[in-house]
Amino acid sequence: MAIAKPIRFMAGATMLLFVFLLYNMMREPASIDGLVGPNEAQRKDDMLRDPNLDGIALPSGTDMNALF
């Protein structure tokens, strides 16, 4: 009993993808110099204002209670 060529191709591609995923899971993680993690967070002292405190611009006539 023969297997059709597209099915053989998909099976081969699936095996290659599986091996690629195993390789990526087993290798040492890549690190980029200069990045800081959450434990070494740096505060930006030169920030003039906090952008998270800015209001949002709603179109006129929008009910704020209807949004939430």
PDBQT receptor file of N, H, CA, C and O in Angstrom, charges set to zero:
ATOM      1  N   MET A   1       0.847  -1.171   0.000  1.00  0.00    +0.000 N 
ATOM      2  CA  MET A   1       0.000   0.000   0.000  1.00  0.00    +0.000 C 
ATOM      3  C   MET A   1       0.901   1.245   0.000  1.00  0.00    +0.000 C 
ATOM      4  O   MET A   1       1.745   1.412   0.880  1.00  0.00    +0.000 OA
ATOM      5  N   ALA A   2       0.713   2.088  -0.970  1.00  0.00    +0.000 N 
ATOM      6  H   ALA A   2       0.027   1.952  -1.685  1.00  0.00    +0.000 HD
ATOM      7  CA  ALA A   2       1.556   3.260  -1.140  1.00  0.00    +0.000 C 
ATOM      8  C   ALA A   2       0.893   4.485  -0.504  1.00  0.00    +0.000 C 
ATOM      9  O   ALA A   2      -0.331   4.578  -0.403  1.00  0.00    +0.000 OA
ATOM     10  N   ILE A   3       1.732   5.401  -0.087  1.00  0.00    +0.000 N 
ATOM     11  H   ILE A   3       2.726   5.325  -0.169  1.00  0.00    +0.000 HD
ATOM     12  CA  ILE A   3       1.247   6.660   0.492  1.00  0.00    +0.000 C 
ATOM     13  C   ILE A   3       1.466   7.745  -0.553  1.00  0.00    +0.000 C 
ATOM     14  O   ILE A   3       2.519   7.806  -1.187  1.00  0.00    +0.000 OA
ATOM     15  N   ALA A   4       0.473   8.594  -0.727  1.00  0.00    +0.000 N 
ATOM     16  H   ALA A   4      -0.383   8.545  -0.212  1.00  0.00    +0.000 HD
ATOM     17  CA  ALA A   4       0.553   9.644  -1.745  1.00  0.00    +0.000 C 
ATOM     18  C   ALA A   4       1.710  10.602  -1.445  1.00  0.00    +0.000 C 
ATOM     19  O   ALA A   4       2.084  10.797  -0.288  1.00  0.00    +0.000 OA
ATOM     20  N   LYS A   5       2.265  11.190  -2.495  1.00  0.00    +0.000 N 
ATOM     21  H   LYS A   5       1.961  11.031  -3.434  1.00  0.00    +0.000 HD
ATOM     22  CA  LYS A   5       3.417  12.088  -2.348  1.00  0.00    +0.000 C 
ATOM     23  C   LYS A   5       3.137  13.291  -1.441  1.00  0.00    +0.000 C 
ATOM     24  O   LYS A   5       3.988  13.628  -0.618  1.00  0.00    +0.000 OA
ATOM     25  N   PRO A   6       1.969  13.958  -1.559  1.00  0.00    +0.000 N 
ATOM     26  CA  PRO A   6       1.736  15.097  -0.652  1.00  0.00    +0.000 C 
ATOM     27  C   PRO A   6       1.700  14.679   0.823  1.00  0.00    +0.000 C 
ATOM     28  O   PRO A   6       2.133  15.433   1.695  1.00  0.00    +0.000 OA
ATOM     29  N   ILE A   7       1.186  13.486   1.095  1.00  0.00    +0.000 N 
ATOM     30  H   ILE A   7       0.834  12.874   0.387  1.00  0.00    +0.000 HD
ATOM     31  CA  ILE A   7       1.143  13.005   2.478  1.00  0.00    +0.000 C 
ATOM     32  C   ILE A   7       2.557  12.688   2.966  1.00  0.00    +0.000 C 
ATOM     33  O   ILE A   7       2.889  12.974   4.117  1.00  0.00    +0.000 OA
ATOM     34  N   ARG A   8       3.387  12.105   2.109  1.00  0.00    +0.000 N 
ATOM     35  H   ARG A   8       3.117  11.873   1.175  1.00  0.00    +0.000 HD
ATOM     36  CA  ARG A   8       4.782  11.847   2.477  1.00  0.00    +0.000 C 
ATOM     37  C   ARG A   8       5.521  13.149   2.724  1.00  0.00    +0.000 C 
ATOM     38  O   ARG A   8       6.327  13.243   3.649  1.00  0.00    +0.000 OA
ATOM     39  N   PHE A   9       5.250  14.159   1.896  1.00  0.00    +0.000 N 
ATOM     40  H   PHE A   9       4.595  14.083   1.144  1.00  0.00    +0.000 HD
ATOM     41  CA  PHE A   9       5.885  15.463   2.077  1.00  0.00    +0.000 C 
ATOM     42  C   PHE A   9       5.465  16.087   3.413  1.00  0.00    +0.000 C 
ATOM     43  O   PHE A   9       6.303  16.614   4.144  1.00  0.00    +0.000 OA
ATOM     44  N   MET A  10       4.172  16.027   3.728  1.00  0.00    +0.000 N 
ATOM     45  H   MET A  10       3.491  15.599   3.134  1.00  0.00    +0.000 HD
ATOM     46  CA  MET A  10       3.699  16.609   4.996  1.00  0.00    +0.000 C 
ATOM     47  C   MET A  10       4.281  15.857   6.192  1.00  0.00    +0.000 C 
ATOM     48  O   MET A  10       4.607  16.471   7.208  1.00  0.00    +0.000 OA
ATOM     49  N   ALA A  11       4.416  14.532   6.080  1.00  0.00    +0.000 N 
ATOM     50  H   ALA A  11       4.152  14.033   5.254  1.00  0.00    +0.000 HD
ATOM     51  CA  ALA A  11       5.009  13.758   7.176  1.00  0.00    +0.000 C 
ATOM     52  C   ALA A  11       6.478  14.130   7.364  1.00  0.00    +0.000 C 
ATOM     53  O   ALA A  11       6.944  14.279   8.494  1.00  0.00    +0.000 OA
ATOM     54  N   GLY A  12       7.196  14.280   6.272  1.00  0.00    +0.000 N 
ATOM     55  H   GLY A  12       6.818  14.159   5.355  1.00  0.00    +0.000 HD
ATOM     56  CA  GLY A  12       8.600  14.694   6.370  1.00  0.00    +0.000 C 
ATOM     57  C   GLY A  12       8.749  16.090   6.935  1.00  0.00    +0.000 C 
ATOM     58  O   GLY A  12       9.628  16.337   7.761  1.00  0.00    +0.000 OA
ATOM     59  N   ALA A  13       7.895  17.012   6.497  1.00  0.00    +0.000 N 
ATOM     60  H   ALA A  13       7.181  16.812   5.826  1.00  0.00    +0.000 HD
ATOM     61  CA  ALA A  13       7.953  18.380   7.012  1.00  0.00    +0.000 C 
ATOM     62  C   ALA A  13       7.606  18.412   8.500  1.00  0.00    +0.000 C 
ATOM     63  O   ALA A  13       8.191  19.186   9.259  1.00  0.00    +0.000 OA
ATOM     64  N   THR A  14       6.660  17.576   8.916  1.00  0.00    +0.000 N 
ATOM     65  H   THR A  14       6.185  16.948   8.300  1.00  0.00    +0.000 HD
ATOM     66  CA  THR A  14       6.295  17.509  10.333  1.00  0.00    +0.000 C 
ATOM     67  C   THR A  14       7.457  16.993  11.168  1.00  0.00    +0.000 C 
ATOM     68  O   THR A  14       7.723  17.513  12.252  1.00  0.00    +0.000 OA
ATOM     69  N   MET A  15       8.152  15.974  10.670  1.00  0.00    +0.000 N 
ATOM     70  H   MET A  15       7.936  15.552   9.790  1.00  0.00    +0.000 HD
ATOM     71  CA  MET A  15       9.314  15.455  11.396  1.00  0.00    +0.000 C 
ATOM     72  C   MET A  15      10.428  16.487  11.484  1.00  0.00    +0.000 C 
ATOM     73  O   MET A  15      11.061  16.638  12.529  1.00  0.00    +0.000 OA
ATOM     74  N   LEU A  16      10.666  17.193  10.392  1.00  0.00    +0.000 N 
ATOM     75  H   LEU A  16      10.153  17.070   9.543  1.00  0.00    +0.000 HD
ATOM     76  CA  LEU A  16      11.700  18.239  10.429  1.00  0.00    +0.000 C 
ATOM     77  C   LEU A  16      11.331  19.349  11.397  1.00  0.00    +0.000 C 
ATOM     78  O   LEU A  16      12.185  19.843  12.133  1.00  0.00    +0.000 OA
ATOM     79  N   LEU A  17      10.078  19.740  11.403  1.00  0.00    +0.000 N 
ATOM     80  H   LEU A  17       9.383  19.339  10.805  1.00  0.00    +0.000 HD
ATOM     81  CA  LEU A  17       9.630  20.775  12.339  1.00  0.00    +0.000 C 
ATOM     82  C   LEU A  17       9.774  20.306  13.775  1.00  0.00    +0.000 C 
ATOM     83  O   LEU A  17      10.187  21.080  14.639  1.00  0.00    +0.000 OA
ATOM     84  N   PHE A  18       9.443  19.055  14.042  1.00  0.00    +0.000 N 
ATOM     85  H   PHE A  18       9.108  18.427  13.340  1.00  0.00    +0.000 HD
ATOM     86  CA  PHE A  18       9.592  18.503  15.384  1.00  0.00    +0.000 C 
ATOM     87  C   PHE A  18      11.053  18.512  15.826  1.00  0.00    +0.000 C 
ATOM     88  O   PHE A  18      11.352  18.893  16.957  1.00  0.00    +0.000 OA
ATOM     89  N   VAL A  19      11.960  18.100  14.955  1.00  0.00    +0.000 N 
ATOM     90  H   VAL A  19      11.717  17.790  14.036  1.00  0.00    +0.000 HD
ATOM     91  CA  VAL A  19      13.392  18.105  15.281  1.00  0.00    +0.000 C 
ATOM     92  C   VAL A  19      13.876  19.542  15.501  1.00  0.00    +0.000 C 
ATOM     93  O   VAL A  19      14.670  19.794  16.407  1.00  0.00    +0.000 OA
ATOM     94  N   PHE A  20      13.406  20.482  14.681  1.00  0.00    +0.000 N 
ATOM     95  H   PHE A  20      12.761  20.278  13.945  1.00  0.00    +0.000 HD
ATOM     96  CA  PHE A  20      13.780  21.884  14.850  1.00  0.00    +0.000 C 
ATOM     97  C   PHE A  20      13.310  22.417  16.205  1.00  0.00    +0.000 C 
ATOM     98  O   PHE A  20      14.050  23.126  16.887  1.00  0.00    +0.000 OA
ATOM     99  N   LEU A  21      12.082  22.075  16.590  1.00  0.00    +0.000 N 
ATOM    100  H   LEU A  21      11.481  21.499  16.036  1.00  0.00    +0.000 HD
ATOM    101  CA  LEU A  21      11.573  22.526  17.888  1.00  0.00    +0.000 C 
ATOM    102  C   LEU A  21      12.347  21.903  19.046  1.00  0.00    +0.000 C 
ATOM    103  O   LEU A  21      12.634  22.577  20.036  1.00  0.00    +0.000 OA
ATOM    104  N   LEU A  22      12.684  20.628  18.928  1.00  0.00    +0.000 N 
ATOM    105  H   LEU A  22      12.451  20.080  18.124  1.00  0.00    +0.000 HD
ATOM    106  CA  LEU A  22      13.508  19.992  19.965  1.00  0.00    +0.000 C 
ATOM    107  C   LEU A  22      14.859  20.672  20.071  1.00  0.00    +0.000 C 
ATOM    108  O   LEU A  22      15.347  20.919  21.174  1.00  0.00    +0.000 OA
ATOM    109  N   TYR A  23      15.466  20.975  18.940  1.00  0.00    +0.000 N 
ATOM    110  H   TYR A  23      15.070  20.774  18.044  1.00  0.00    +0.000 HD
ATOM    111  CA  TYR A  23      16.763  21.661  18.938  1.00  0.00    +0.000 C 
ATOM    112  C   TYR A  23      16.663  23.016  19.637  1.00  0.00    +0.000 C 
ATOM    113  O   TYR A  23      17.530  23.368  20.438  1.00  0.00    +0.000 OA
ATOM    114  N   ASN A  24      15.615  23.771  19.339  1.00  0.00    +0.000 N 
ATOM    115  H   ASN A  24      14.911  23.485  18.688  1.00  0.00    +0.000 HD
ATOM    116  CA  ASN A  24      15.463  25.090  19.957  1.00  0.00    +0.000 C 
ATOM    117  C   ASN A  24      15.192  25.001  21.450  1.00  0.00    +0.000 C 
ATOM    118  O   ASN A  24      15.604  25.884  22.204  1.00  0.00    +0.000 OA
ATOM    119  N   MET A  25      14.514  23.965  21.887  1.00  0.00    +0.000 N 
ATOM    120  H   MET A  25      14.180  23.248  21.275  1.00  0.00    +0.000 HD
ATOM    121  CA  MET A  25      14.238  23.821  23.317  1.00  0.00    +0.000 C 
ATOM    122  C   MET A  25      15.477  23.384  24.090  1.00  0.00    +0.000 C 
ATOM    123  O   MET A  25      15.631  23.738  25.259  1.00  0.00    +0.000 OA
ATOM    124  N   MET A  26      16.355  22.625  23.458  1.00  0.00    +0.000 N 
ATOM    125  H   MET A  26      16.230  22.338  22.508  1.00  0.00    +0.000 HD
ATOM    126  CA  MET A  26      17.509  22.063  24.161  1.00  0.00    +0.000 C 
ATOM    127  C   MET A  26      18.739  22.970  24.143  1.00  0.00    +0.000 C 
ATOM    128  O   MET A  26      19.625  22.820  24.984  1.00  0.00    +0.000 OA
ATOM    129  N   ARG A  27      18.805  23.897  23.209  1.00  0.00    +0.000 N 
ATOM    130  H   ARG A  27      18.085  24.019  22.525  1.00  0.00    +0.000 HD
ATOM    131  CA  ARG A  27      20.014  24.721  23.133  1.00  0.00    +0.000 C 
ATOM    132  C   ARG A  27      20.003  25.805  24.205  1.00  0.00    +0.000 C 
ATOM    133  O   ARG A  27      18.967  26.116  24.794  1.00  0.00    +0.000 OA
ATOM    134  N   GLU A  28      21.171  26.363  24.438  1.00  0.00    +0.000 N 
ATOM    135  H   GLU A  28      22.012  26.111  23.959  1.00  0.00    +0.000 HD
ATOM    136  CA  GLU A  28      21.317  27.408  25.437  1.00  0.00    +0.000 C 
ATOM    137  C   GLU A  28      20.632  28.679  24.948  1.00  0.00    +0.000 C 
ATOM    138  O   GLU A  28      20.770  29.044  23.781  1.00  0.00    +0.000 OA
ATOM    139  N   PRO A  29      19.895  29.357  25.828  1.00  0.00    +0.000 N 
ATOM    140  CA  PRO A  29      19.204  30.569  25.379  1.00  0.00    +0.000 C 
ATOM    141  C   PRO A  29      20.188  31.662  24.970  1.00  0.00    +0.000 C 
ATOM    142  O   PRO A  29      21.238  31.837  25.587  1.00  0.00    +0.000 OA
ATOM    143  N   ALA A  30      19.827  32.384  23.929  1.00  0.00    +0.000 N 
ATOM    144  H   ALA A  30      18.974  32.242  23.428  1.00  0.00    +0.000 HD
ATOM    145  CA  ALA A  30      20.662  33.479  23.454  1.00  0.00    +0.000 C 
ATOM    146  C   ALA A  30      20.456  34.691  24.355  1.00  0.00    +0.000 C 
ATOM    147  O   ALA A  30      19.336  34.975  24.778  1.00  0.00    +0.000 OA
ATOM    148  N   SER A  31      21.517  35.386  24.640  1.00  0.00    +0.000 N 
ATOM    149  H   SER A  31      22.427  35.155  24.297  1.00  0.00    +0.000 HD
ATOM    150  CA  SER A  31      21.403  36.586  25.459  1.00  0.00    +0.000 C 
ATOM    151  C   SER A  31      21.942  37.776  24.682  1.00  0.00    +0.000 C 
ATOM    152  O   SER A  31      22.886  37.654  23.901  1.00  0.00    +0.000 OA
ATOM    153  N   ILE A  32      21.345  38.895  24.904  1.00  0.00    +0.000 N 
ATOM    154  H   ILE A  32      20.579  38.994  25.539  1.00  0.00    +0.000 HD
ATOM    155  CA  ILE A  32      21.750  40.126  24.244  1.00  0.00    +0.000 C 
ATOM    156  C   ILE A  32      22.339  41.038  25.316  1.00  0.00    +0.000 C 
ATOM    157  O   ILE A  32      21.682  41.345  26.311  1.00  0.00    +0.000 OA
ATOM    158  N   ASP A  33      23.567  41.464  25.107  1.00  0.00    +0.000 N 
ATOM    159  H   ASP A  33      24.100  41.215  24.299  1.00  0.00    +0.000 HD
ATOM    160  CA  ASP A  33      24.212  42.352  26.079  1.00  0.00    +0.000 C 
ATOM    161  C   ASP A  33      23.533  43.714  26.076  1.00  0.00    +0.000 C 
ATOM    162  O   ASP A  33      23.128  44.225  25.032  1.00  0.00    +0.000 OA
ATOM    163  N   GLY A  34      23.419  44.284  27.265  1.00  0.00    +0.000 N 
ATOM    164  H   GLY A  34      23.748  43.868  28.113  1.00  0.00    +0.000 HD
ATOM    165  CA  GLY A  34      22.866  45.625  27.367  1.00  0.00    +0.000 C 
ATOM    166  C   GLY A  34      21.406  45.659  27.777  1.00  0.00    +0.000 C 
ATOM    167  O   GLY A  34      20.893  46.722  28.125  1.00  0.00    +0.000 OA
ATOM    168  N   LEU A  35      20.725  44.525  27.744  1.00  0.00    +0.000 N 
ATOM    169  H   LEU A  35      21.142  43.661  27.461  1.00  0.00    +0.000 HD
ATOM    170  CA  LEU A  35      19.333  44.502  28.169  1.00  0.00    +0.000 C 
ATOM    171  C   LEU A  35      19.262  44.289  29.674  1.00  0.00    +0.000 C 
ATOM    172  O   LEU A  35      20.095  43.588  30.249  1.00  0.00    +0.000 OA
ATOM    173  N   VAL A  36      18.283  44.885  30.299  1.00  0.00    +0.000 N 
ATOM    174  H   VAL A  36      17.606  45.455  29.832  1.00  0.00    +0.000 HD
ATOM    175  CA  VAL A  36      18.095  44.716  31.734  1.00  0.00    +0.000 C 
ATOM    176  C   VAL A  36      16.814  43.937  31.973  1.00  0.00    +0.000 C 
ATOM    177  O   VAL A  36      15.800  44.176  31.316  1.00  0.00    +0.000 OA
ATOM    178  N   GLY A  37      16.864  43.019  32.902  1.00  0.00    +0.000 N 
ATOM    179  H   GLY A  37      17.687  42.825  33.435  1.00  0.00    +0.000 HD
ATOM    180  CA  GLY A  37      15.697  42.225  33.247  1.00  0.00    +0.000 C 
ATOM    181  C   GLY A  37      14.824  42.947  34.251  1.00  0.00    +0.000 C 
ATOM    182  O   GLY A  37      15.132  44.071  34.648  1.00  0.00    +0.000 OA
ATOM    183  N   PRO A  38      13.738  42.313  34.667  1.00  0.00    +0.000 N 
ATOM    184  CA  PRO A  38      12.813  42.971  35.593  1.00  0.00    +0.000 C 
ATOM    185  C   PRO A  38      13.417  43.205  36.977  1.00  0.00    +0.000 C 
ATOM    186  O   PRO A  38      12.989  44.114  37.688  1.00  0.00    +0.000 OA
ATOM    187  N   ASN A  39      14.404  42.399  37.368  1.00  0.00    +0.000 N 
ATOM    188  H   ASN A  39      14.752  41.660  36.791  1.00  0.00    +0.000 HD
ATOM    189  CA  ASN A  39      15.015  42.587  38.685  1.00  0.00    +0.000 C 
ATOM    190  C   ASN A  39      16.031  43.731  38.691  1.00  0.00    +0.000 C 
ATOM    191  O   ASN A  39      16.376  44.259  39.748  1.00  0.00    +0.000 OA
ATOM    192  N   GLU A  40      16.502  44.104  37.507  1.00  0.00    +0.000 N 
ATOM    193  H   GLU A  40      16.222  43.675  36.649  1.00  0.00    +0.000 HD
ATOM    194  CA  GLU A  40      17.478  45.186  37.423  1.00  0.00    +0.000 C 
ATOM    195  C   GLU A  40      16.878  46.401  36.720  1.00  0.00    +0.000 C 
ATOM    196  O   GLU A  40      17.574  47.121  36.004  1.00  0.00    +0.000 OA
ATOM    197  N   ALA A  41      15.603  46.617  36.928  1.00  0.00    +0.000 N 
ATOM    198  H   ALA A  41      15.037  46.032  37.509  1.00  0.00    +0.000 HD
ATOM    199  CA  ALA A  41      14.926  47.721  36.229  1.00  0.00    +0.000 C 
ATOM    200  C   ALA A  41      15.551  49.053  36.615  1.00  0.00    +0.000 C 
ATOM    201  O   ALA A  41      15.904  49.275  37.773  1.00  0.00    +0.000 OA
ATOM    202  N   GLN A  42      15.680  49.920  35.647  1.00  0.00    +0.000 N 
ATOM    203  H   GLN A  42      15.393  49.740  34.706  1.00  0.00    +0.000 HD
ATOM    204  CA  GLN A  42      16.256  51.233  35.890  1.00  0.00    +0.000 C 
ATOM    205  C   GLN A  42      15.166  52.289  35.784  1.00  0.00    +0.000 C 
ATOM    206  O   GLN A  42      14.341  52.259  34.870  1.00  0.00    +0.000 OA
ATOM    207  N   ARG A  43      15.173  53.210  36.717  1.00  0.00    +0.000 N 
ATOM    208  H   ARG A  43      15.843  53.235  37.459  1.00  0.00    +0.000 HD
ATOM    209  CA  ARG A  43      14.188  54.284  36.715  1.00  0.00    +0.000 C 
ATOM    210  C   ARG A  43      14.693  55.416  35.827  1.00  0.00    +0.000 C 
ATOM    211  O   ARG A  43      15.864  55.795  35.885  1.00  0.00    +0.000 OA
ATOM    212  N   LYS A  44      13.815  55.936  35.027  1.00  0.00    +0.000 N 
ATOM    213  H   LYS A  44      12.864  55.629  34.980  1.00  0.00    +0.000 HD
ATOM    214  CA  LYS A  44      14.160  57.073  34.179  1.00  0.00    +0.000 C 
ATOM    215  C   LYS A  44      13.920  58.357  34.966  1.00  0.00    +0.000 C 
ATOM    216  O   LYS A  44      12.782  58.805  35.107  1.00  0.00    +0.000 OA
ATOM    217  N   ASP A  45      14.991  58.939  35.472  1.00  0.00    +0.000 N 
ATOM    218  H   ASP A  45      15.915  58.575  35.358  1.00  0.00    +0.000 HD
ATOM    219  CA  ASP A  45      14.858  60.158  36.274  1.00  0.00    +0.000 C 
ATOM    220  C   ASP A  45      14.653  61.390  35.413  1.00  0.00    +0.000 C 
ATOM    221  O   ASP A  45      14.190  62.420  35.903  1.00  0.00    +0.000 OA
ATOM    222  N   ASP A  46      14.991  61.297  34.135  1.00  0.00    +0.000 N 
ATOM    223  H   ASP A  46      15.367  60.460  33.737  1.00  0.00    +0.000 HD
ATOM    224  CA  ASP A  46      14.865  62.472  33.288  1.00  0.00    +0.000 C 
ATOM    225  C   ASP A  46      13.483  62.569  32.636  1.00  0.00    +0.000 C 
ATOM    226  O   ASP A  46      13.273  63.413  31.764  1.00  0.00    +0.000 OA
ATOM    227  N   MET A  47      12.545  61.722  33.045  1.00  0.00    +0.000 N 
ATOM    228  H   MET A  47      12.716  61.036  33.752  1.00  0.00    +0.000 HD
ATOM    229  CA  MET A  47      11.207  61.765  32.469  1.00  0.00    +0.000 C 
ATOM    230  C   MET A  47      10.452  62.949  33.078  1.00  0.00    +0.000 C 
ATOM    231  O   MET A  47      10.308  63.041  34.297  1.00  0.00    +0.000 OA
ATOM    232  N   LEU A  48       9.977  63.845  32.228  1.00  0.00    +0.000 N 
ATOM    233  H   LEU A  48      10.094  63.771  31.238  1.00  0.00    +0.000 HD
ATOM    234  CA  LEU A  48       9.308  65.048  32.705  1.00  0.00    +0.000 C 
ATOM    235  C   LEU A  48       7.896  64.760  33.210  1.00  0.00    +0.000 C 
ATOM    236  O   LEU A  48       7.437  65.388  34.164  1.00  0.00    +0.000 OA
ATOM    237  N   ARG A  49       7.217  63.827  32.581  1.00  0.00    +0.000 N 
ATOM    238  H   ARG A  49       7.590  63.317  31.806  1.00  0.00    +0.000 HD
ATOM    239  CA  ARG A  49       5.864  63.487  33.015  1.00  0.00    +0.000 C 
ATOM    240  C   ARG A  49       5.646  62.004  32.784  1.00  0.00    +0.000 C 
ATOM    241  O   ARG A  49       6.344  61.378  31.987  1.00  0.00    +0.000 OA
ATOM    242  N   ASP A  50       4.673  61.448  33.487  1.00  0.00    +0.000 N 
ATOM    243  H   ASP A  50       4.106  61.956  34.135  1.00  0.00    +0.000 HD
ATOM    244  CA  ASP A  50       4.350  60.044  33.330  1.00  0.00    +0.000 C 
ATOM    245  C   ASP A  50       3.294  59.911  32.239  1.00  0.00    +0.000 C 
ATOM    246  O   ASP A  50       2.173  60.384  32.426  1.00  0.00    +0.000 OA
ATOM    247  N   PRO A  51       3.609  59.283  31.105  1.00  0.00    +0.000 N 
ATOM    248  CA  PRO A  51       2.628  59.178  30.029  1.00  0.00    +0.000 C 
ATOM    249  C   PRO A  51       1.432  58.308  30.390  1.00  0.00    +0.000 C 
ATOM    250  O   PRO A  51       0.393  58.397  29.736  1.00  0.00    +0.000 OA
ATOM    251  N   ASN A  52       1.554  57.468  31.418  1.00  0.00    +0.000 N 
ATOM    252  H   ASN A  52       2.398  57.396  31.949  1.00  0.00    +0.000 HD
ATOM    253  CA  ASN A  52       0.427  56.638  31.829  1.00  0.00    +0.000 C 
ATOM    254  C   ASN A  52      -0.652  57.448  32.537  1.00  0.00    +0.000 C 
ATOM    255  O   ASN A  52      -1.784  56.986  32.677  1.00  0.00    +0.000 OA
ATOM    256  N   LEU A  53      -0.313  58.632  32.974  1.00  0.00    +0.000 N 
ATOM    257  H   LEU A  53       0.607  59.007  32.860  1.00  0.00    +0.000 HD
ATOM    258  CA  LEU A  53      -1.288  59.470  33.666  1.00  0.00    +0.000 C 
ATOM    259  C   LEU A  53      -2.030  60.405  32.726  1.00  0.00    +0.000 C 
ATOM    260  O   LEU A  53      -2.923  61.131  33.163  1.00  0.00    +0.000 OA
ATOM    261  N   ASP A  54      -1.680  60.404  31.435  1.00  0.00    +0.000 N 
ATOM    262  H   ASP A  54      -0.955  59.815  31.079  1.00  0.00    +0.000 HD
ATOM    263  CA  ASP A  54      -2.375  61.235  30.460  1.00  0.00    +0.000 C 
ATOM    264  C   ASP A  54      -3.810  60.750  30.288  1.00  0.00    +0.000 C 
ATOM    265  O   ASP A  54      -4.084  59.551  30.337  1.00  0.00    +0.000 OA
ATOM    266  N   GLY A  55      -4.708  61.689  30.090  1.00  0.00    +0.000 N 
ATOM    267  H   GLY A  55      -4.485  62.663  30.050  1.00  0.00    +0.000 HD
ATOM    268  CA  GLY A  55      -6.090  61.328  29.834  1.00  0.00    +0.000 C 
ATOM    269  C   GLY A  55      -6.254  60.775  28.429  1.00  0.00    +0.000 C 
ATOM    270  O   GLY A  55      -5.364  60.897  27.588  1.00  0.00    +0.000 OA
ATOM    271  N   ILE A  56      -7.395  60.172  28.194  1.00  0.00    +0.000 N 
ATOM    272  H   ILE A  56      -8.118  60.073  28.878  1.00  0.00    +0.000 HD
ATOM    273  CA  ILE A  56      -7.663  59.665  26.856  1.00  0.00    +0.000 C 
ATOM    274  C   ILE A  56      -8.614  60.614  26.157  1.00  0.00    +0.000 C 
ATOM    275  O   ILE A  56      -9.499  61.198  26.784  1.00  0.00    +0.000 OA
ATOM    276  N   ALA A  57      -8.431  60.763  24.876  1.00  0.00    +0.000 N 
ATOM    277  H   ALA A  57      -7.713  60.289  24.367  1.00  0.00    +0.000 HD
ATOM    278  CA  ALA A  57      -9.274  61.664  24.101  1.00  0.00    +0.000 C 
ATOM    279  C   ALA A  57     -10.459  60.876  23.543  1.00  0.00    +0.000 C 
ATOM    280  O   ALA A  57     -10.294  60.015  22.679  1.00  0.00    +0.000 OA
ATOM    281  N   LEU A  58     -11.647  61.181  24.045  1.00  0.00    +0.000 N 
ATOM    282  H   LEU A  58     -11.781  61.881  24.747  1.00  0.00    +0.000 HD
ATOM    283  CA  LEU A  58     -12.851  60.517  23.563  1.00  0.00    +0.000 C 
ATOM    284  C   LEU A  58     -13.589  61.453  22.619  1.00  0.00    +0.000 C 
ATOM    285  O   LEU A  58     -13.539  62.671  22.793  1.00  0.00    +0.000 OA
ATOM    286  N   PRO A  59     -14.265  60.907  21.634  1.00  0.00    +0.000 N 
ATOM    287  CA  PRO A  59     -15.082  61.737  20.764  1.00  0.00    +0.000 C 
ATOM    288  C   PRO A  59     -16.200  62.397  21.571  1.00  0.00    +0.000 C 
ATOM    289  O   PRO A  59     -16.665  61.846  22.569  1.00  0.00    +0.000 OA
ATOM    290  N   SER A  60     -16.625  63.582  21.130  1.00  0.00    +0.000 N 
ATOM    291  H   SER A  60     -16.247  64.030  20.319  1.00  0.00    +0.000 HD
ATOM    292  CA  SER A  60     -17.671  64.284  21.868  1.00  0.00    +0.000 C 
ATOM    293  C   SER A  60     -18.955  63.468  21.839  1.00  0.00    +0.000 C 
ATOM    294  O   SER A  60     -19.295  62.847  20.832  1.00  0.00    +0.000 OA
ATOM    295  N   GLY A  61     -19.651  63.485  22.953  1.00  0.00    +0.000 N 
ATOM    296  H   GLY A  61     -19.375  63.989  23.770  1.00  0.00    +0.000 HD
ATOM    297  CA  GLY A  61     -20.897  62.743  23.061  1.00  0.00    +0.000 C 
ATOM    298  C   GLY A  61     -20.721  61.302  23.485  1.00  0.00    +0.000 C 
ATOM    299  O   GLY A  61     -21.701  60.558  23.541  1.00  0.00    +0.000 OA
ATOM    300  N   THR A  62     -19.505  60.884  23.785  1.00  0.00    +0.000 N 
ATOM    301  H   THR A  62     -18.709  61.488  23.740  1.00  0.00    +0.000 HD
ATOM    302  CA  THR A  62     -19.269  59.503  24.221  1.00  0.00    +0.000 C 
ATOM    303  C   THR A  62     -19.487  59.413  25.727  1.00  0.00    +0.000 C 
ATOM    304  O   THR A  62     -18.940  60.205  26.495  1.00  0.00    +0.000 OA
ATOM    305  N   ASP A  63     -20.282  58.451  26.132  1.00  0.00    +0.000 N 
ATOM    306  H   ASP A  63     -20.726  57.807  25.509  1.00  0.00    +0.000 HD
ATOM    307  CA  ASP A  63     -20.535  58.227  27.553  1.00  0.00    +0.000 C 
ATOM    308  C   ASP A  63     -19.451  57.322  28.091  1.00  0.00    +0.000 C 
ATOM    309  O   ASP A  63     -19.286  56.203  27.606  1.00  0.00    +0.000 OA
ATOM    310  N   MET A  64     -18.702  57.786  29.091  1.00  0.00    +0.000 N 
ATOM    311  H   MET A  64     -18.836  58.696  29.485  1.00  0.00    +0.000 HD
ATOM    312  CA  MET A  64     -17.596  57.017  29.646  1.00  0.00    +0.000 C 
ATOM    313  C   MET A  64     -18.102  55.736  30.293  1.00  0.00    +0.000 C 
ATOM    314  O   MET A  64     -17.417  54.715  30.240  1.00  0.00    +0.000 OA
ATOM    315  N   ASN A  65     -19.292  55.763  30.906  1.00  0.00    +0.000 N 
ATOM    316  H   ASN A  65     -19.849  56.592  30.948  1.00  0.00    +0.000 HD
ATOM    317  CA  ASN A  65     -19.831  54.571  31.550  1.00  0.00    +0.000 C 
ATOM    318  C   ASN A  65     -20.217  53.504  30.529  1.00  0.00    +0.000 C 
ATOM    319  O   ASN A  65     -20.250  52.320  30.865  1.00  0.00    +0.000 OA
ATOM    320  N   ALA A  66     -20.507  53.897  29.304  1.00  0.00    +0.000 N 
ATOM    321  H   ALA A  66     -20.480  54.859  29.031  1.00  0.00    +0.000 HD
ATOM    322  CA  ALA A  66     -20.888  52.935  28.278  1.00  0.00    +0.000 C 
ATOM    323  C   ALA A  66     -19.680  52.140  27.782  1.00  0.00    +0.000 C 
ATOM    324  O   ALA A  66     -19.840  51.076  27.183  1.00  0.00    +0.000 OA
ATOM    325  N   LEU A  67     -18.468  52.653  28.029  1.00  0.00    +0.000 N 
ATOM    326  H   LEU A  67     -18.338  53.517  28.516  1.00  0.00    +0.000 HD
ATOM    327  CA  LEU A  67     -17.274  51.972  27.570  1.00  0.00    +0.000 C 
ATOM    328  C   LEU A  67     -16.903  50.791  28.448  1.00  0.00    +0.000 C 
ATOM    329  O   LEU A  67     -16.273  49.844  27.976  1.00  0.00    +0.000 OA
ATOM    330  N   PHE A  68     -17.287  50.833  29.724  1.00  0.00    +0.000 N 
ATOM    331  H   PHE A  68     -17.799  51.602  30.107  1.00  0.00    +0.000 HD
ATOM    332  CA  PHE A  68     -16.868  49.778  30.657  1.00  0.00    +0.000 C 
ATOM    333  C   PHE A  68     -18.024  49.002  31.159  1.00  0.00    +0.000 C 
ATOM    334  O   PHE A  68     -17.849  48.077  31.952  1.00  0.00    +0.000 OA
TER     335      PHE A  68
